[in-house]
Amino acid sequence: MFRAKIFDPLRGDNFYPDNPEELVKERYSDEEYKGYYEKYGFYPYEIWNVDYTFLCFMYSHLKALNEFQTKYEVHREFHDKIAKLAEKVKELMTSGYDFMNSKDLKRYKEVCREFIELIPGMWT
């Protein structure tokens, strides 16, 4: 997920290495991983840390939907909720979190809960 260009401005210690594209090419260049990517559309490491992959999914989809709505001037309450949630997800991703810490886990669950509430309106 973090190969997407939308994540470039979020680089930092808690997010991902400086050159994720190069890292992916280097680590996953042999035939076994190419076949995995072609079959499933993602690399194996993206399921080892599903919670983080899901944050990346949320952020990229919220930003894309917000950009789409801005382009077509659909500025309503839903548009504002999407923008606010995208910022919360960004903050969680860049500040880092630890699932063993109850405060961090609560923040993660709150972001997921808000996302779930928005899902029905995202594709209608």
C-alpha positions as CSV (number, residue, x, y, z in Angstrom):
1,M,0.0,0.0,0.0
2,F,2.7,2.5,0.9
3,R,4.0,2.4,-2.7
4,A,1.3,4.9,-3.6
5,K,2.5,8.4,-4.3
6,I,-0.1,9.8,-1.8
7,F,2.1,8.6,1.0
8,D,5.3,10.5,-0.1
9,P,4.6,13.6,2.0
10,L,4.1,11.4,5.1
11,R,7.7,10.1,5.3
12,G,9.1,9.8,8.8
13,D,10.5,7.6,11.4
14,N,7.2,5.9,12.3
15,F,5.9,5.5,8.7
16,Y,8.2,3.7,6.3
17,P,11.7,3.7,4.9
18,D,13.0,6.5,2.8
19,N,12.8,4.6,-0.5
20,P,9.9,2.1,-0.2
21,E,9.8,1.5,-3.9
22,E,13.5,0.5,-4.0
23,L,13.2,-1.6,-0.9
24,V,10.2,-3.5,-2.4
25,K,12.1,-4.1,-5.7
26,E,15.2,-5.3,-3.8
27,R,13.4,-7.6,-1.4
28,Y,10.7,-8.9,-3.6
29,S,12.3,-9.2,-7.0
30,D,12.5,-13.0,-7.4
31,E,9.9,-15.1,-9.2
32,E,8.2,-16.3,-6.1
33,Y,7.2,-12.8,-5.0
34,K,6.4,-11.6,-8.5
35,G,3.9,-14.4,-8.9
36,Y,2.4,-13.7,-5.5
37,Y,2.0,-10.0,-6.4
38,E,0.5,-10.9,-9.8
39,K,-1.9,-13.4,-8.2
40,Y,-3.1,-11.4,-5.2
41,G,-2.2,-7.7,-6.0
42,F,-0.1,-7.2,-2.9
43,Y,3.1,-8.5,-1.4
44,P,3.2,-11.0,1.5
45,Y,4.6,-8.4,3.9
46,E,1.3,-6.5,3.5
47,I,-0.5,-9.2,5.4
48,W,2.1,-9.5,8.2
49,N,1.0,-6.1,9.4
50,V,-2.6,-6.0,8.5
51,D,-3.5,-3.2,10.9
52,Y,-1.0,-0.9,9.3
53,T,-2.0,-1.9,5.8
54,F,-5.6,-1.1,6.7
55,L,-4.6,2.4,7.9
56,C,-2.9,2.9,4.5
57,F,-6.0,1.6,2.7
58,M,-8.2,4.0,4.7
59,Y,-6.0,7.0,4.2
60,S,-5.5,6.5,0.4
61,H,-9.2,5.9,-0.2
62,L,-10.4,8.8,2.0
63,K,-8.0,11.1,0.2
64,A,-9.1,9.9,-3.2
65,L,-12.8,10.3,-2.4
66,N,-12.2,13.7,-0.9
67,E,-10.3,14.8,-4.1
68,F,-13.0,13.4,-6.3
69,Q,-15.7,15.3,-4.3
70,T,-13.7,18.5,-4.4
71,K,-13.2,18.2,-8.2
72,Y,-17.0,17.9,-8.7
73,E,-17.8,20.4,-6.0
74,V,-19.7,18.1,-3.8
75,H,-19.1,19.9,-0.5
76,R,-21.5,18.7,2.1
77,E,-21.3,17.4,5.6
78,F,-20.0,14.0,4.3
79,H,-17.1,15.7,2.5
80,D,-16.0,17.4,5.7
81,K,-16.3,14.1,7.7
82,I,-14.0,12.4,5.2
83,A,-11.4,15.2,5.4
84,K,-11.4,15.1,9.2
85,L,-11.1,11.3,9.3
86,A,-8.3,11.4,6.8
87,E,-6.4,13.8,9.1
88,K,-7.0,11.5,12.1
89,V,-5.7,8.5,10.1
90,K,-2.6,10.5,9.0
91,E,-1.8,11.5,12.5
92,L,-2.1,7.9,13.7
93,M,0.2,6.7,10.9
94,T,2.8,9.3,11.3
95,S,2.9,9.4,15.2
96,G,3.0,5.6,15.4
97,Y,1.1,3.4,17.8
98,D,1.6,0.3,19.8
99,F,-1.2,-2.3,20.1
100,M,0.1,-3.2,23.6
101,N,-0.7,0.3,24.7
102,S,-4.4,0.6,25.6
103,K,-4.5,4.3,24.7
104,D,-3.0,3.6,21.2
105,L,-5.4,0.7,20.7
106,K,-8.3,2.9,21.6
107,R,-7.3,5.5,19.0
108,Y,-6.9,2.9,16.3
109,K,-10.3,1.4,17.1
110,E,-12.0,4.9,17.1
111,V,-10.5,5.6,13.6
112,C,-11.7,2.2,12.3
113,R,-15.2,2.8,13.8
114,E,-15.5,6.1,12.1
115,F,-14.4,4.6,8.8
116,I,-16.9,1.8,9.0
117,E,-19.7,4.4,9.6
118,L,-18.6,6.2,6.4
119,I,-18.3,3.2,4.2
120,P,-22.0,3.0,3.1
121,G,-21.8,6.6,1.8
122,M,-18.5,6.3,0.1
123,W,-19.7,4.3,-2.9
124,T,-23.2,5.4,-3.4
